[in-house]
Every structure is written in structure tokens, then in C-alpha cells.
Amino acid sequence: MSEAPVVILIHGIRTAAWWQNRIASVIESETSATVIPIKYGYFDLLRFWCPLGICRAGPIEKLRQQIEGIGKHYGDRPLIVFAHSYGTYALTRVILQNPFFQFDRIILCGSVVPGDFDWRAVENQIRGTDKRNAIINECGTRDIWPVMAQSGTWGYGATGTYGFGMFNVRDRFHDITHSEYFTNEFVKANWIPLVRGEKVTFSDVDTQGGGTPAWFNLLRLPLKWIPLAAAVGIAALFVVHPFGWFGGCASDLKPYKGQCVTEDWLAGRKDLKKQLGDVVAEVNMTLDLKGGRLFPMMYQFEDNPTPERWAQIVQVADVLLKQIDEGVAKARNYDSRVVDLGNNIILITSTGRQTIDKKYSNAFQEVERQWNGRQFVVNQITKVKEMPTVEQARQWHQALSEMHDQLRVEMQKLIDLLDDDGEPDGSSA
């Protein structure tokens, strides 16, 4: 690396992360890097196990703000991130939700990132053509915590123990436990070369062989389903024949597409439809503001650039940025109330819980991702203190135009979901 890199250290759960400053001193004494330890506050075990998005959102947002600030402050200097334990999960969420964040190297250790995380979706955010030399997953063959995280709750994986096994990620195995990455000896032997830009080497376990203790396999059982299965069994004891003894629905149930459902279920369904409608409205306002006001102004500026025209563009961009912020908030509000169960999602509503298809969650998350991308570009426009060159304005215009079309596609998916979700017979909207 030609320029001295900036190194970010991200901690895990249940820790004040005292190791960060010590490791920072080791790295700075051995390299020319600037090392920045990031803290997102004490993250207790209860919130770690809680599968609701709202339990995990706080550290993720704090991490996003810190990385954004580092990018602005240090400009184009190479950016290397070391993340541990829950910090690996938070980092991948930040990368996925912020497509304009760029990194030179990512090193995970004690990872609890799901094994099916699609690195292809974010690999363009990692500079360099050899992704296996840029995305490194340090694994501990005696690290029990990623296995417990995967078996005990939803949303995590045991990749810090068993690796990803993917073509674009380098899994490197070590005979260590969850916190033994932070010895001075380990850092000097394994991480200093990475900060210096050297190629990833094989570890002793990689070359000599080895693996996890056999009893680790017992911990891989899906323990998280035990309380859920118990809850379902108890609920089943209270279920009455849905259509009654003489056809139709029992007095406390309502018909819905050939089934009998509770009023709470219907209320939750309306909650979901309202969320869909609100996000569609926000998307429409964003599209109208760009297509109807911002884009014509940018065309005029490109034909005849003047400070007055640029000032008008900045004013509209300020309004657009607020609109995007509102849209992102609505999408995140939905995301904070869901529990991912694989093919299905549990939605937490004002009346209780209900299972919905994962296509709803995917649609909200993709719209949020699209918004985050244009949020980055529009924010750049509003922060320019002097009139930019026509070429720079044209680049912003082109980027927003491409996102404009993509957002239209995602909005149509939301509209299709709204149309597909008809009202139950006899119920009011």
C-alpha cells in the first residue's frame, strides 16, 4: 500500500474492549498505520441473544456513523478493518446497507456472521481483484461461542469456528479460543503482515491439519427451536376447530381467503399493509422530487453552469435528503420489528406476532439499501461549498439516474405485494 493505512478495531459483546488500545499500540509501533478503536457501548448477552432487529440496531447504527466519519476525515487512505465476535455481524450489516462504503481489507475473528452471507453482494466494496487476499476470516478451532450463537438464536452463524467455505473469502484456522486473538504474539505473527499489505499466509493448523473437538457437534443442534416448539404446542391446546361444527367460522374468528383467523391476526395484517403503503408513498415522493425537480435542474446546470443554478440544486437536494431520511426511518422501523426464521419472518405488531413470507422483508430491505445509496450521493451534493465542475455534476446526475430506475423497480415490487394481499371477506380496511 502506497499510503499509510487507517486501521479500525471493532470489539464484541460483554466487554469494555481493553484489548483495543494495547493492540493499537502494537500495530502502530510495527507499521505506519493510524489505528482507531471503535466502541459502540457495552452489548450484553441478553440483547445478543434477542432475535429482534430492534435489539441489535443500536450498535449497528453507531458503527455506521463512526465508519462514515472516518471515511470523510481520512479521505482516500487505505482502510483496513479488524472485527471480533458481534462486531463481525454488525460490520457486515453496515457494509450491506451502505453500498458506497469502500474497504481495502476486512479481517474477521470469532465471527458470528451467518454461513450463507452472500459476499458476492458486497465484494465490489472491497478494493482489489483478489478477494481471498482482502476478505480474511480468522477461525478458532477451540472457539465455542460462534457455535453457541448459531444454535441458540436466529441470525448468527458459526463461521468463526468452521469458516465460510466460499471462493471469495479466505478462511484461516488457528488452535485458539474466542479471545486468544488478542495476544501480542498473535497480532505480530498474523495481523502485522496484513496491515503492511502482504499476501495472506497459511497458519500452522492450515498446514499441519486439525479441527474442532468432537463434542462441539452436540452444540450444533438447533437449540433455539426448543422454546419455540414448546410455545407452539401450548398454543395448539387452545385452538378450537376454526370453522365451527356447522361450517363457517366460530364467533371469535373471521373469514380470510378460505380460512378462519383471529381479529388480532387481521389487525397485524393491516399493520403490514400500512407499512407497505407508507413506504410506497415515501418512494413515490422521492421519485417525484428527483424526476420532477432535481433532474431538470441538473440538465440545465450541465448545459449552462452558473452559481445561481447550483444553489437551486443544493436547495432541492436538501429537501430530497430529508425525504430520503424519512424513507430510511420507515424502512428501518419495519426491519426492527421482525425476527428472521429462514423462509418466514415473524412480524411484531401492535397486537402480537404473526408469521409472514420472507418476500416482504426482502422488499423492505432492498428499498432501504437503495435509499442508503442515494443518501450518500445527495449528501455529497449538499456538502459542496463551491460550484463543482460540470463533469462532477454529471457523474452525480448519472449515479442518481441509475438509482432512480432501480428504485422504480423495487417500488413496483412493493405495489405488487400490496395488490396480492387482498382484504378478508367482510372486514373493513
C-alpha positions as CSV (number, residue, x, y, z in Angstrom):
1,M,0.0,0.0,0.0
2,S,1.5,3.3,-1.1
3,E,-0.2,5.5,1.6
4,A,-0.2,4.6,5.3
5,P,-3.5,2.8,6.0
6,V,-6.1,3.6,8.6
7,V,-6.9,0.5,10.7
8,I,-10.3,0.2,12.5
9,L,-10.7,-2.1,15.5
10,I,-14.3,-3.3,16.4
11,H,-15.0,-5.2,19.6
12,G,-17.6,-7.9,20.5
13,I,-20.1,-8.3,23.3
14,R,-19.9,-8.2,27.1
15,T,-16.6,-6.2,27.1
16,A,-15.1,-2.8,27.6
17,A,-12.6,-3.9,24.9
18,W,-9.5,-3.0,26.9
19,W,-7.5,-5.0,24.3
20,Q,-8.1,-2.4,21.7
21,N,-5.6,0.2,22.9
22,R,-2.9,-2.4,23.5
23,I,-3.4,-3.9,20.0
24,A,-3.4,-0.4,18.6
25,S,0.0,0.3,20.2
26,V,1.4,-2.9,18.8
27,I,0.2,-2.2,15.2
28,E,1.3,1.5,15.3
29,S,4.8,0.5,16.6
30,E,5.3,-2.1,13.9
31,T,3.7,-0.2,10.9
32,S,3.0,3.4,9.7
33,A,-0.8,2.8,10.1
34,T,-3.2,5.0,12.1
35,V,-5.2,2.8,14.4
36,I,-8.7,3.8,15.5
37,P,-10.5,1.6,18.1
38,I,-14.3,2.0,17.8
39,K,-16.7,1.3,20.6
40,Y,-20.5,1.0,20.3
41,G,-21.1,0.6,24.1
42,Y,-21.5,-2.4,26.3
43,F,-23.6,-5.0,24.5
44,D,-24.9,-7.5,27.0
45,L,-25.7,-11.2,26.4
46,L,-29.5,-10.6,26.6
47,R,-29.5,-8.2,23.7
48,F,-27.1,-10.5,21.8
49,W,-29.5,-13.5,22.1
50,C,-32.6,-11.4,21.4
51,P,-33.5,-12.1,17.7
52,L,-35.5,-8.9,17.2
53,G,-33.8,-6.3,14.9
54,I,-34.5,-3.5,17.5
55,C,-32.2,-5.3,20.0
56,R,-29.3,-5.2,17.6
57,A,-29.9,-1.9,15.7
58,G,-28.2,0.4,18.2
59,P,-24.6,-0.8,17.8
60,I,-25.0,-1.2,14.1
61,E,-26.1,2.4,13.7
62,K,-23.3,3.7,15.9
63,L,-20.8,1.7,13.9
64,R,-22.1,3.1,10.7
65,Q,-21.7,6.6,11.9
66,Q,-18.1,6.0,13.0
67,I,-17.1,4.4,9.7
68,E,-18.7,7.2,7.8
69,G,-16.9,9.8,9.9
70,I,-13.5,8.0,9.4
71,G,-14.1,7.9,5.6
72,K,-14.8,11.7,5.5
73,H,-11.8,12.6,7.7
74,Y,-9.1,10.4,6.2
75,G,-10.2,10.6,2.6
76,D,-8.7,8.1,0.2
77,R,-6.2,6.4,2.6
78,P,-6.4,2.6,2.5
79,L,-9.0,1.3,5.1
80,I,-8.5,-1.9,7.0
81,V,-11.0,-3.3,9.5
82,F,-10.5,-5.9,12.2
83,A,-13.8,-7.0,13.8
84,H,-14.4,-9.5,16.6
85,S,-17.4,-11.6,17.6
86,Y,-20.7,-9.5,17.4
87,G,-18.6,-6.8,15.8
88,T,-18.3,-9.0,12.7
89,Y,-22.1,-9.3,12.4
90,A,-22.5,-5.5,12.9
91,L,-19.8,-4.8,10.3
92,T,-21.4,-7.0,7.6
93,R,-24.8,-5.3,8.2
94,V,-23.2,-1.9,7.8
95,I,-21.5,-2.9,4.6
96,L,-24.7,-4.4,3.2
97,Q,-26.8,-1.4,4.0
98,N,-24.2,1.2,2.8
99,P,-23.1,0.3,-0.8
100,F,-20.8,3.3,-1.1
101,F,-18.6,2.3,1.8
102,Q,-15.2,1.1,0.5
103,F,-12.6,-1.0,2.3
104,D,-9.2,-2.4,1.3
105,R,-9.1,-5.3,3.7
106,I,-11.6,-6.9,6.1
107,I,-10.4,-9.3,8.8
108,L,-13.0,-11.1,10.9
109,C,-12.2,-13.1,14.1
110,G,-14.6,-15.1,16.3
111,S,-17.1,-14.4,13.6
112,V,-20.9,-14.9,14.2
113,V,-21.8,-13.9,10.6
114,P,-24.2,-16.4,9.1
115,G,-22.6,-19.0,6.9
116,D,-24.8,-18.1,4.0
117,F,-23.9,-14.4,4.0
118,D,-23.6,-13.5,0.3
119,W,-20.2,-11.9,0.0
120,R,-20.8,-11.5,-3.8
121,A,-23.3,-8.8,-3.0
122,V,-20.7,-6.6,-1.3
123,E,-17.4,-7.8,-2.9
124,N,-17.3,-4.7,-5.1
125,Q,-17.0,-2.6,-1.9
126,I,-13.7,-4.4,-1.2
127,R,-10.9,-3.0,-3.3
128,G,-8.6,-5.2,-5.3
129,T,-9.2,-8.1,-7.6
130,D,-8.1,-11.0,-5.3
131,K,-10.9,-11.0,-2.8
132,R,-9.5,-14.0,-1.0
133,N,-6.5,-11.8,-0.2
134,A,-8.8,-9.0,1.0
135,I,-11.5,-10.8,3.0
136,I,-9.9,-12.9,5.7
137,N,-11.8,-14.9,8.2
138,E,-9.7,-16.0,11.2
139,C,-11.2,-19.1,12.8
140,G,-10.6,-20.6,16.2
141,T,-10.9,-24.4,16.3
142,R,-11.5,-24.2,20.1
143,D,-13.9,-21.3,19.9
144,I,-17.2,-22.4,21.3
145,W,-19.1,-19.1,21.1
146,P,-19.9,-18.9,17.4
147,V,-21.4,-22.4,17.6
148,M,-23.5,-21.4,20.6
149,A,-24.6,-18.2,18.8
150,Q,-25.8,-20.2,15.8
151,S,-27.6,-22.9,17.8
152,G,-29.1,-20.6,20.4
153,T,-30.8,-17.9,18.4
154,W,-31.6,-16.6,15.0
155,G,-29.4,-14.5,12.6
156,Y,-26.0,-15.7,13.6
157,G,-23.6,-18.4,12.3
158,A,-20.6,-20.4,13.4
159,T,-18.2,-19.1,10.8
160,G,-15.7,-18.1,13.5
161,T,-15.3,-21.8,14.2
162,Y,-15.9,-23.6,10.9
163,G,-15.3,-20.9,8.3
164,F,-17.4,-19.8,5.3
165,G,-16.0,-22.2,2.7
166,M,-16.6,-19.6,-0.1
167,F,-14.5,-18.8,-3.1
168,N,-14.1,-15.1,-2.3
169,V,-13.3,-15.4,1.5
170,R,-10.1,-16.8,2.9
171,D,-10.7,-18.9,6.0
172,R,-7.6,-19.3,8.1
173,F,-7.7,-21.7,11.1
174,H,-5.9,-21.4,14.5
175,D,-5.8,-23.6,17.6
176,I,-7.2,-20.9,19.8
177,T,-10.4,-19.9,21.7
178,H,-12.7,-16.9,21.3
179,S,-10.4,-14.2,22.9
180,E,-6.9,-15.6,22.2
181,Y,-6.6,-13.5,19.0
182,F,-5.5,-10.5,21.1
183,T,-2.1,-11.6,22.3
184,N,0.8,-9.5,21.1
185,E,2.4,-12.7,19.6
186,F,-0.7,-13.5,17.5
187,V,-1.0,-9.9,16.3
188,K,2.6,-9.7,15.3
189,A,2.6,-13.0,13.6
190,N,-0.7,-12.8,11.7
191,W,-2.0,-9.2,11.5
192,I,1.0,-7.0,11.1
193,P,1.8,-8.6,7.7
194,L,-1.9,-7.9,6.7
195,V,-1.6,-4.2,7.7
196,R,1.6,-3.9,5.7
197,G,-0.2,-5.2,2.6
198,E,1.5,-8.6,2.4
199,K,-0.2,-11.6,1.0
200,V,-2.2,-13.9,3.4
201,T,-0.2,-16.9,4.5
202,F,-1.3,-20.3,5.8
203,S,-1.5,-20.9,9.6
204,D,0.0,-23.9,11.4
205,V,-3.4,-25.6,11.6
206,D,-3.9,-25.0,7.9
207,T,-0.6,-26.7,7.0
208,Q,-0.5,-29.4,9.7
209,G,-4.2,-30.2,9.9
210,G,-6.5,-30.1,12.9
211,G,-10.1,-29.5,13.7
212,T,-12.7,-28.8,16.4
213,P,-13.3,-31.1,19.4
214,A,-15.9,-33.8,18.6
215,W,-18.2,-32.7,21.4
216,F,-18.7,-29.3,19.5
217,N,-21.1,-31.2,17.2
218,L,-23.5,-31.6,20.2
219,L,-23.7,-27.8,20.4
220,R,-24.6,-27.5,16.7
221,L,-28.1,-28.9,17.5
222,P,-30.8,-26.2,16.8
223,L,-31.5,-25.5,20.5
224,K,-33.3,-22.2,19.5
225,W,-36.3,-24.3,18.3
226,I,-37.0,-25.9,21.7
227,P,-38.7,-22.9,23.3
228,L,-40.5,-22.1,20.0
229,A,-41.8,-25.6,19.7
230,A,-43.0,-25.6,23.3
231,A,-44.8,-22.3,22.7
232,V,-46.5,-23.7,19.5
233,G,-47.5,-26.8,21.4
234,I,-49.1,-24.8,24.2
235,A,-50.9,-22.6,21.7
236,A,-52.3,-25.7,20.0
237,L,-54.0,-26.7,23.2
238,F,-56.2,-23.6,22.9
239,V,-57.2,-23.9,19.2
240,V,-60.9,-24.5,18.5
241,H,-62.0,-26.1,15.2
242,P,-61.7,-22.9,13.0
243,F,-64.9,-23.4,11.1
244,G,-67.1,-24.5,14.0
245,W,-69.3,-27.6,13.9
246,F,-71.8,-26.4,11.3
247,G,-69.5,-24.7,8.8
248,G,-68.5,-21.0,8.6
249,C,-66.2,-19.5,11.3
250,A,-66.6,-19.6,15.0
251,S,-67.9,-16.5,16.6
252,D,-64.5,-15.3,17.7
253,L,-62.9,-15.8,14.2
254,K,-63.1,-14.0,10.9
255,P,-63.0,-15.5,7.3
256,Y,-59.9,-14.8,5.3
257,K,-59.2,-16.4,1.9
258,G,-61.0,-19.7,2.8
259,Q,-59.5,-19.7,6.4
260,C,-60.7,-18.6,9.8
261,V,-58.3,-16.2,11.5
262,T,-58.4,-14.2,14.7
263,E,-59.1,-10.5,14.8
264,D,-55.5,-9.9,16.2
265,W,-54.2,-11.7,13.1
266,L,-56.2,-9.4,10.8
267,A,-55.1,-6.4,12.7
268,G,-51.5,-7.5,12.2
269,R,-52.1,-8.0,8.5
270,K,-53.5,-4.5,8.3
271,D,-50.3,-3.3,10.1
272,L,-48.2,-4.9,7.4
273,K,-50.3,-3.4,4.6
274,K,-50.0,0.0,6.2
275,Q,-46.2,-0.3,6.4
276,L,-46.2,-1.3,2.7
277,G,-48.4,1.7,1.8
278,D,-46.3,4.1,3.8
279,V,-43.0,3.0,2.2
280,V,-44.6,3.1,-1.3
281,A,-45.7,6.7,-0.6
282,E,-42.2,7.7,0.6
283,V,-40.7,6.1,-2.5
284,N,-43.2,8.0,-4.8
285,M,-42.3,11.3,-3.1
286,T,-38.6,10.6,-3.5
287,L,-39.0,9.7,-7.2
288,D,-41.2,12.7,-7.9
289,L,-38.7,15.1,-6.2
290,K,-35.8,13.7,-8.2
291,G,-37.6,13.3,-11.6
292,G,-39.7,16.4,-11.4
293,R,-37.3,18.9,-9.9
294,L,-33.7,17.8,-9.3
295,F,-33.0,16.2,-12.6
296,P,-34.3,19.1,-14.8
297,M,-32.2,21.5,-12.8
298,M,-29.1,19.3,-13.2
299,Y,-29.6,19.2,-17.0
300,Q,-29.8,23.0,-17.1
301,F,-26.7,23.3,-15.0
302,E,-24.8,20.9,-17.3
303,D,-25.8,23.0,-20.3
304,N,-25.0,26.3,-18.7
305,P,-23.3,26.1,-15.3
306,T,-23.8,29.1,-13.0
307,P,-23.5,29.6,-9.2
308,E,-27.2,30.5,-9.1
309,R,-28.3,27.3,-10.7
310,W,-26.1,25.2,-8.4
311,A,-27.5,27.0,-5.4
312,Q,-31.0,25.9,-6.5
313,I,-29.8,22.3,-7.0
314,V,-28.4,22.3,-3.4
315,Q,-31.7,23.6,-2.0
316,V,-33.7,20.8,-3.7
317,A,-31.0,18.3,-2.6
318,D,-31.5,19.4,1.0
319,V,-35.2,18.7,0.7
320,L,-34.6,15.4,-1.0
321,L,-32.1,14.4,1.7
322,K,-34.8,15.0,4.4
323,Q,-37.2,12.9,2.3
324,I,-34.8,10.1,2.0
325,D,-34.1,10.2,5.7
326,E,-37.8,9.8,6.4
327,G,-38.0,6.9,4.0
328,V,-35.0,5.1,5.6
329,A,-36.5,5.6,9.0
330,K,-39.8,4.0,7.9
331,A,-38.0,1.0,6.4
332,R,-35.8,0.6,9.4
333,N,-38.8,0.8,11.7
334,Y,-40.2,-2.2,9.9
335,D,-36.8,-4.0,10.0
336,S,-36.6,-3.5,13.7
337,R,-39.8,-5.4,14.3
338,V,-39.0,-8.7,12.5
339,V,-37.4,-12.0,13.5
340,D,-35.8,-13.9,10.7
341,L,-36.7,-17.6,10.7
342,G,-35.3,-18.6,7.3
343,N,-38.1,-18.8,4.7
344,N,-40.5,-17.0,7.0
345,I,-40.5,-13.9,9.1
346,I,-42.2,-13.2,12.5
347,L,-43.6,-9.7,12.4
348,I,-44.1,-7.9,15.8
349,T,-47.3,-5.9,15.5
350,S,-49.3,-3.7,17.9
351,T,-51.5,-6.8,18.6
352,G,-49.0,-9.6,18.8
353,R,-46.9,-11.7,16.5
354,Q,-47.6,-13.3,13.1
355,T,-45.6,-15.2,10.5
356,I,-45.3,-13.5,7.1
357,D,-43.4,-14.6,3.9
358,K,-39.8,-13.5,3.7
359,K,-40.6,-11.7,0.4
360,Y,-42.0,-8.8,2.4
361,S,-38.8,-8.4,4.5
362,N,-36.6,-8.7,1.3
363,A,-38.6,-6.0,-0.4
364,F,-38.3,-3.6,2.6
365,Q,-34.5,-4.3,3.0
366,E,-33.9,-3.7,-0.7
367,V,-35.7,-0.4,-0.7
368,E,-33.7,0.6,2.4
369,R,-30.5,-0.4,0.6
370,Q,-31.5,1.7,-2.5
371,W,-32.2,4.7,-0.3
372,N,-28.9,4.4,1.5
373,G,-27.1,4.6,-1.8
374,R,-28.7,7.8,-3.0
375,Q,-28.5,9.2,0.6
376,F,-24.7,9.1,0.2
377,V,-24.7,10.8,-3.2
378,V,-27.2,13.5,-2.3
379,N,-25.3,14.2,0.9
380,Q,-22.2,14.8,-1.2
381,I,-24.1,17.4,-3.3
382,T,-25.3,19.3,-0.2
383,K,-21.8,19.4,1.3
384,V,-20.1,21.0,-1.7
385,K,-19.1,24.6,-0.7
386,E,-18.2,25.8,-4.1
387,M,-19.8,25.2,-7.5
388,P,-18.5,21.9,-8.9
389,T,-17.2,21.1,-12.3
390,V,-19.7,20.1,-15.0
391,E,-18.1,16.7,-15.1
392,Q,-18.5,16.1,-11.3
393,A,-22.2,17.2,-11.5
394,R,-22.7,14.9,-14.5
395,Q,-21.3,12.0,-12.5
396,W,-23.7,12.6,-9.6
397,H,-26.5,13.0,-12.1
398,Q,-25.7,9.7,-13.8
399,A,-25.4,7.9,-10.5
400,L,-28.8,9.2,-9.2
401,S,-30.4,8.4,-12.6
402,E,-29.3,4.8,-12.4
403,M,-30.6,4.5,-8.8
404,H,-33.8,6.2,-9.9
405,D,-34.6,3.4,-12.3
406,Q,-33.6,0.7,-9.7
407,L,-35.8,2.3,-7.1
408,R,-38.8,2.3,-9.5
409,V,-38.3,-1.5,-9.9
410,E,-38.2,-2.0,-6.2
411,M,-41.3,0.2,-5.7
412,Q,-43.2,-1.9,-8.2
413,K,-42.4,-5.0,-6.2
414,L,-43.9,-3.3,-3.1
415,I,-47.0,-2.4,-5.1
416,D,-47.4,-6.0,-6.4
417,L,-47.2,-7.2,-2.8
418,L,-50.0,-4.7,-1.8
419,D,-52.2,-5.9,-4.7
420,D,-51.5,-9.5,-3.9
421,D,-52.6,-9.1,-0.3
422,G,-56.4,-8.7,-0.5
423,E,-58.7,-7.8,2.4
424,P,-60.5,-10.7,4.1
425,D,-64.2,-11.1,3.4
426,G,-66.4,-8.8,5.4
427,S,-63.6,-6.9,7.0
428,S,-63.0,-3.2,6.8
429,A,-59.8,-1.6,5.5
